[in-house]
Amino acid sequence: MKKEIYIAILLLIVGARIYATCRQDVIFLAPLHQTKFLELIKIDIRYQNGNIFTYFFLFCFADVLWYISLLLLQVQFYNRSVANKFLFYLAATLPFILEFLQYFKIIKGTFDIVDIISYLITFLIFLIVWKRKKFISFCNSH
């Protein structure tokens, strides 16, 4: 397995731990609400208005980790075919689509412009690193 897959899995685990310990109201943890497990691992971090670092950690960071993982996994299967390009573009736009679906109340959730900005910065950094890596690989092969 490539190291990027391990990194993606690690980022998913870290993001899931943030949700499991600090944001237990998310839908994917619903099956665990009947158990005492979530109570045992809960970390009660109180968000105070104005503290952007706490806000980012509680409400954006886990999503950014999820997004990076999604992009890293997509790149592993990217081969320039039409289907792969479509899946990559779908994966790249998925968090933006989900945020806007929340904004229009089509799906449950809270639209957050900070999430949009975080996703955009994450995607731009990802593209720069990916393109640079492809360029270096191209130069080394020729």
C-alpha positions in Angstrom: 0.0 0.0 0.0 1.2 3.5 -0.8 2.1 5.8 2.1 -0.7 8.2 0.9 -3.3 5.6 1.8 -1.9 5.2 5.3 -1.8 9.0 5.7 -5.5 9.2 4.5 -6.5 6.5 7.0 -4.6 8.2 9.8 -6.3 11.5 9.0 -9.7 9.9 9.0 -9.0 8.3 12.4 -7.8 11.7 13.8 -10.9 13.4 12.4 -13.2 10.7 13.8 -11.6 11.1 17.2 -12.4 14.8 17.2 -16.0 14.1 16.5 -16.2 11.2 19.0 -14.7 13.2 21.8 -15.8 16.8 21.1 -18.7 16.8 18.7 -20.8 13.7 19.5 -24.0 15.1 17.9 -22.9 14.0 14.4 -25.1 11.5 12.5 -22.4 8.8 12.0 -22.1 8.5 15.8 -25.8 7.9 16.3 -25.5 4.1 16.8 -23.2 4.7 19.7 -25.6 7.0 21.6 -27.3 4.0 23.2 -24.0 2.9 24.7 -22.0 4.5 27.6 -18.9 4.6 25.4 -19.4 8.2 24.2 -19.9 9.4 27.7 -16.6 7.8 28.7 -14.5 9.5 26.0 -16.3 12.9 25.9 -14.1 16.0 26.2 -16.1 19.0 27.1 -14.6 21.9 25.2 -16.6 25.1 25.6 -16.6 27.3 22.6 -16.4 30.9 23.5 -17.5 33.4 20.9 -14.5 35.1 19.4 -11.9 32.4 19.8 -11.3 31.4 16.2 -8.8 28.7 17.1 -11.3 26.8 19.3 -14.0 27.4 16.7 -11.8 26.0 13.9 -10.8 23.0 15.9 -14.3 22.1 17.0 -16.2 22.9 13.8 -13.9 22.8 10.8 -10.7 20.8 11.5 -12.2 17.3 11.4 -14.0 18.2 8.1 -10.7 19.4 6.6 -9.1 16.1 7.6 -11.9 14.2 6.0 -11.5 16.2 2.8 -7.8 15.7 2.6 -8.3 12.0 3.1 -10.9 11.9 0.3 -8.5 13.7 -2.0 -5.6 11.5 -1.1 -7.6 8.4 -1.8 -8.9 9.8 -5.1 -5.4 10.5 -6.4 -4.4 6.8 -5.8 -6.9 5.7 -8.5 -6.5 8.7 -10.8 -5.5 7.6 -14.3 -6.9 10.4 -16.6 -9.8 8.3 -17.8 -13.1 10.0 -18.2 -14.6 8.1 -15.3 -11.6 8.8 -13.0 -11.7 12.5 -13.9 -15.4 12.6 -13.1 -14.9 10.9 -9.7 -12.0 13.2 -8.9 -14.1 16.3 -9.7 -17.0 14.9 -7.8 -14.8 14.2 -4.7 -13.2 17.7 -5.0 -16.5 19.4 -5.0 -18.4 17.2 -2.6 -17.8 19.2 0.6 -18.8 22.4 -1.2 -22.0 20.7 -2.5 -22.8 19.4 1.0 -22.4 22.9 2.5 -24.6 24.5 0.0 -27.2 21.7 0.4 -27.2 22.6 4.1 -27.5 26.3 3.3 -30.7 25.6 1.2 -32.0 23.3 4.0 -32.0 20.3 1.6 -30.0 18.3 4.0 -29.7 18.6 7.8 -26.7 20.6 9.0 -25.4 24.1 9.5 -24.0 26.0 6.6 -20.7 27.5 7.6 -18.7 30.0 5.4 -15.6 29.1 7.4 -15.9 25.5 6.3 -16.1 26.7 2.7 -13.0 28.8 3.1 -11.2 25.9 4.9 -12.1 23.5 2.0 -10.9 26.0 -0.6 -7.6 26.5 1.1 -7.2 22.8 1.6 -8.0 22.1 -2.0 -5.6 24.7 -3.3 -2.7 23.4 -1.1 -3.5 19.9 -2.2 -3.4 20.9 -5.9 -0.1 22.7 -5.5 1.5 19.7 -3.7 0.0 17.2 -6.2 1.1 19.1 -9.3 4.6 19.7 -7.8 4.9 16.0 -7.0 3.8 15.0 -10.6 6.3 17.5 -12.0 9.2 16.2 -10.0 8.2 12.6 -10.9 8.1 13.6 -14.6 11.5 15.3 -14.3 13.1 12.3 -12.6 11.8 9.9 -15.3 13.3 11.9 -18.2 
